[in-house]
Amino acid sequence: MACGRAGGTVSLSIGRGPDAVAAAAILLSVCLKAGARRPPRAGGDLFDAPAPAAGIRLAVAPDRLDIDGIPVARRAPLSLSSLALMAADAVFVAGALDYPADFVAFDFETTGRNPVEDEITEIGAVKVEAGRETAVFSSFVKPRRPIPPEVVGITGITDEMVAGAPPPAEALARFLDFAGALPLVAHNTPFDIGFLSHHARTSLGREVRPDTEDTLLMARWLFPEAPGHRLGDVAAIAGVALPGWHRAENDARAVAGIYLRLIARDREERRDLRLKEYCDLAALGTIASGLPLEGENGLVVKRGLGMMLRRFGPLPPSPPPARGAEPPPERTAERLLSPDDGARREAALILLAGLGGS
């Protein structure tokens, strides 16, 4: 794997294989979170991303890693994913990967959970700069079809309330103008970003790939023993008021408060929290590499499997096989713990494909 910089672009030539792909995903995310605000391009085994605005320089070679002039030795056998995790840590230490104090917290209320089939009914957003709320955006959105009764029961948003609302194209355009280039913060970001990306594409013809932070994942990692991690649960833990849950502006303001509470921790806690975002990908890439799972590789895998449990929750027990039937094959996630190297690698490949697309 090699990384160079030319004309404001970071180019990663990483070779082939799942370990290299996981490493590239980690490093590209690091570049974007460190200040680059446009999506990467990929071709063959060469990935290009804008150089971080903070000017951090990355250089990765088979035997060393250099982050902004800080050399970090690569101790063999070390997977490319483990090396990418070290790169993320070095970028944080260099001061370019901390959690932003300027952001837009937002929430969508929708007619369902499928962004392709369902529609947005309300958008709420709060702009925070230097840790203070500076602006608010709130708008109903007129869907093409009636709101299902069960959704009305949850949100309280009725067809009468959205009858005079702007159509999706107008409401989304206004929201995107409001957010500008700031990072977007949500609770369960993939849900809201899924709706934003799909409907911006279909209504506006725009590809939207903002930098994001997810208070749901942050809360799962910080409060693993909490009985629940829904927005209301986390707001109670963080001491943030949440009146009128499931209304977009109220939820967005609660998300902003939760995020500010979570990032108010000391620098070492924030550093640890940031690295947890990449541990699952690093673990899967390391397992898929086929390298011995010992030393730093073993530590990365052990920690990364723990992060996957935080992300997906504990695995339920396997049902017993019917009498006379063959025992079912181990489920994919469980096979990561198999003593068989081949089974572990196959499971890592399957899960890596899923995580890489999330």
N, C-alpha and C positions, 0 to 999 in steps of 0.2 A: 504494500500500500504506500502510495506517495501522495503528498499534498503540496501544491504550489499556489502562488498567487500572482496574477497578472491582470492589470487594468481593472482593479477593484473586484475581481472574481477569484474565489477559491476553487481550485480544481482538484478533485480527488480521484486518482487512478488507483483503484483498490484491487484489481484482479477479479476473479470469479468465485462463486460459491456462496452459501448462505451466511457464513461467518463474515465475509466481506460485505455482503448486502446489509447485515445488521449493523456493522461498523459504520458504513456509509450513512445509514438512517440516523444513527446517533450523532455523527459529526455534522450532517446537514442541519439537524435540529439545533445543534449548538450554534452553528453559524447564524441561523435565523433568529434565535433568541438573543444572541449577542448583538443584534442591531440591524441585521439585513432584513429588509422588509419586502422582498419579492420572492416568489417561489423558485426552487432550483430547477435546472434542466438536466436531463439524463440522456446519455447515448452510449450504448454498448457498456463498457465498464468504466466510463468517464462521467462523473457527476460534476456539474458546475452550480455553484451557489454564490450569491453576492458576498463579498468580503464584509465581515461585521463592521458596522459603522464606528465602533469603538477602536477599530484599527488593529485588532488582535491578529497576529500572524501564526498560522499553523504550518508545521512541517513534520511529516511522519515518514520514517524510513524503517527498514527491517530491524534495525538494532537500536533505534532511539526515537524519541518524540521531542519536538521542540515547539513550545507554545510561547510566543512573544519573547523569544530569546531565553526561555527557561528550559534547560535540557532535562528530560526525564528518561532514564535508561529503560530499555525494554529487556526484561529478563526472560529468557527462553526457558521452556516453551510457553509463550504467552499468546493467547488468541487475539485476533484483530479487534474483536468486540471488547475484550478486556482493555486493550490499548486505547480504544475509543473512549471508554469510560474514564481512563486516566486523563485523556485529553479534556473531557468535560470538566473534570475536577480542576485541572490546571487553568482552564479558562475562567472558572469561578474564582479561583485564587487570584488571578490577574485582574479581577474586578469587572468582568464583562458578562456575567451570567446570573447576576442576582435578580431577584423578583422585582419587576418594575413598580414604581410608585405612581406612575401615570398610566391609566388604563380606562377601559369602558366595561363596566359590569352590565350584563344584559340577560334578558329572559324572553323566551317566546312562549305564548300559550297557543295551543294547536288543537285541531279536531281529532287527532290521533297520534300514533307513534311512528308512522311510516312517512318519511319526507316525500316519497314519490306519490303516494296515494292521498295523503292528508294535507291540510292547509293550515296556514298561520292565521290566528284570529286576533292576536294582540302582541305588540312589541313594547317592551319597557327597557330603558337603559339609563345608567347613571355614569357620568364622566367624572373621574377622580384625577386630580393633578396635584402632585406633591402631597399626597395623602389626604386631600380635601375635596369634597364634592363641589364641582364647579358648574355643572349643567345636567339637565334631565331631559330625556326623550320618552314620550309616551304616545302610542297611537293604536287604535283598533285597526284591524285589517278585514276587508270584506271578502269572505270566502265565496266560492262559486256555488257551494251546496249548503243545505241547512246544517247547523251544528248538531251532532248527535245528542240525544237527551242525557246519556250518561256523562258526556263531557260538560254539558250545562250544569249538571249536578256537582261536578268537581270544581269548575272554575267560576260558575255563576254568570258566565258570559252568554247572552242569549242572541238569537237572530235579530231581535229588535235593536239591541245595543250596537250591532255592527252594520245595520242597514245603511247608514249614511257614511260609513268609513271609506277611506281611500282603497283602491285595489292594490294587490300585492306589489306590482311594479312601482307604484308611487310611494307606498309605505317603506319598502325596502330601500329605494333610492334615497329617501330622506334619512333613514337609519344609517346607511353607509356613509352619507355625507357627515352625519353627526359624529360617527366613530372615527372617521379619517384613518390615519395610519396607526392609531393606538392599539396596543394588544387588547384582545377581548377576553373577559373573564366570565365564566358561567359555572353553574353547578351541574355536573354531568355534561361537559362541553361537547362530546360527540353528538349528543341529541340535538342541541341547538345549532351547532355548526352544520350538521347534516341538513337541517331545514334551510339554514341560511345559504349554503352552497348550492343546493338543488334549486331553490326558488329564485336565487339571484341568476342562475344560469337560464332557467326556463322563462322567467319574467323579464329579465334585463339583458340577457345575453352576456353576462359578466361572469368571469371565473374569480371566485373569492377564496383566498387561502390566507387568512390572517394568522398572526402569532396568537397563541391562546394559552390560558392558564385554567386549570380545572380544580375548583374548590372541593369537589367530591373526592377525587383521588388524593388530594392533599389531606383531607380529613380522614380518609381511610388509613393513610400511612401514619398520621399523627395520633389518631384516636382508635387504634385497632380493637380495643375492648368495648367500644361504645355499642349499645344495643341496636343502633340503626344509624345510617348516614344520609338519610333524606335531608332535604334542605331544612325542614323544621327541626329535625334532630340535631343537626350541626349548629344551627342558630342558637338552640338552647345551650349546647355545650360551650359555645363561644361567647354567650351572653349578648347576643344580637337580637333586637326586637324584630318580629316578623308578623305584623298585623295583616290580615287579609291574604293568607297564603294562597297561591295559585292565581294571583293577579300580577301581571308582568312587571309593573313598576315597583310594587312592593317586594317582589322576589328579587329583582335586580338590585334594589337598595340593600336587601339582606345579604346578597352575594358580595356586594362591595364591602359591607361591614365585616363579614366572615373573612374575606381575603385579607383585609387590612389587619385583622387580629392574628391571622396565621403567619403573615410575613413580618409581624412585629417581634418575632423571636430573635435570639442572638445570631450572629453571623455563622457560627458553627452549625447551629440547628438548621438554618436556611441552606447552608452548603450540603448538609446531609439530605435534606428534603429534595433539593434539586437533583442530586445524583440518583435518588430513588426513581425518578422518572425514566431513567435509562437502564435500570438494573435488569428488568425482565428481558428486554431485547439483548442485552449483553450476555445474560445467562443462556438464552436460547442459541445465540450465535456461537458461544463457547462450546456448548454441548454438541452442536452440529459440526463444529470444526474437527472433531475426532481427536483433539489433543488430550493429553492426560489431565484429568480433573483434580489437580493437586496444586499446592501453592496458591498463587493469586487467582489462577483459573478456578480452583475449587472454591475459593472465597466468593468470587463473582457469582458462580452458579448457586451456592448456598443462599446468598443474599437475594439473588434474582428470583429464585423459587418462592422465597418469602414474599417478595413484592407481588408475584402473580396471585398468591393467595389473598393479598390485600385487595388486588384489583378485581378478582372474580369471586372471592369468598371461598370458604372451605369446601372441599369436594364432598358430595354426599356419598354414603356407603353404596357399594355395588349391590344390586339385587341378587339373591341367590339363584343359581340356575335351576330350571325345572328338572324334576326327577328323570334321569335317563338322558338328559341333554348334555352336550359338550359344554364345558365351562366357557363363558364368553371371553373374548380377548380383552386384555386390560385396556381401559379407556386411555385416550391419548395423554391427558395430563398426568395420570398415574404412572405411565410408562417412563416419564422423565426420571422416576426414582428406581427404575429397573436396574438390576445388576448387569444386564446384558447391554454392551456398548451399542450394538446395532439397533436395539429397541429404543434406547435413549435418543440416538441420532434421528431415527425416523419420527419419533414424537416431536422432537425439537423442530424438525423441518415443517411439520404440519402446523404447529403452533406459531412458528415464526412467520409463516405466510399470513396467518390471521392477524397477528399483532402488527406486522408491517403495514397492513392496509387500514389499520384503525386510526 
